[in-house]
Amino acid sequence: MIRLKKILKEGKTIIVPIDHPIEGYFRELEEPRRIVQEIIDGGADGVLLRRGSLAKTYDLVAGRLAIVYRISGATFTSGDMGDQRLTSSVEESVRYDADAIAYTVYVAHPKENDMYEVFSRLVEEAEYYGLPVIGEVLVWENAKVDAFEYLRIGVRTLGEEGAAIVKSGFPSDFSLYRDLVRYSIVPVIAAGGPKMDSPRKVLEFVKAVMDAGAVGTCIGRNVWQQESPSKMIRAMKRIVRGGASVDEAMSELL
Ligand SMILES: O=C[C@H](O)COP(=O)(O)O
């Protein structure tokens, strides 16, 4: 699969998502071109984005970053981020030259099975075009469940249903993350989350997920909410691609 190789170069990847505006107001995303240029300068492998930001930045992205086209979403203002709907199609993704599509399933949500059904249909359709599907699994925030077990089952289910890569959230007990990755039958990349206390914490997190067997990261806010997103990406790359220590990677932030 040529498209997948553009994303998983030598088996590792750094994808930076900027698909957030549906989920709230983010000052840093006021100028998508500025952030995309930072992502390119940092040397990331791909950018994950929606229709509007892609249209605004296509000339920058083309030939420089793999396009991971986000085709699911739920608005923050709807009050239920877990109620993911399809926002595009395989056909449009191919027309936009996407290298992969990304779809999210919220496990423990009352509509979980509907989301899996849509996911499976997308895989079936995307396979025809050689378009990899990245499945994301998150636990619905209103569910009172054992997040680890739900994530582990979700990660495996997405792989069983044909995800090329699974992007996963984390159990609160991080030591269980390795077990979650081990149960997956496809490569796992780490989701990010709200901004951490310091750049070092971000790099410690990247180191921990790589040590636990992830093949890369799909981290947004903790990249583009830094003073220099491109430097942060370079530091992350030292760990993801070079196996550097956190201290070594920190030198990129000076
Ligand atoms: O698709 C990815 C999400 O928008 C998460 O990004 P984040 O690292 O800011 O949580």
The ligand as an SDF file (V2000), in Angstrom:
LIG
                    3D

 10  9  0  0  0  0  0  0  0  0999 V2000
   -7.6660   13.8240   15.9650 O   0  0  0  0  0  0  0  0  0  0  0  0
   -7.0600   14.1520   16.9670 C   0  0  0  0  0  0  0  0  0  0  0  0
   -7.5960   15.0100   17.9710 C   0  0  0  0  0  0  0  0  0  0  0  0
   -8.0060   16.1870   17.5080 O   0  0  0  0  0  0  0  0  0  0  0  0
   -6.7800   15.0560   19.2380 C   0  0  0  0  0  0  0  0  0  0  0  0
   -5.7550   15.9660   19.2820 O   0  0  0  0  0  0  0  0  0  0  0  0
   -5.1040   16.3610   20.6620 P   0  0  0  0  0  0  0  0  0  0  0  0
   -3.7200   15.7880   20.6780 O   0  0  0  0  0  0  0  0  0  0  0  0
   -5.0810   17.8380   20.7250 O   0  0  0  0  0  0  0  0  0  0  0  0
   -5.9340   15.7430   21.7450 O   0  0  0  0  0  0  0  0  0  0  0  0
  1  2  2  0
  2  3  1  0
  3  4  1  0
  3  5  1  0
  5  6  1  0
  6  7  1  0
  7  8  2  0
  7  9  1  0
  7 10  1  0
M  END
$$$$
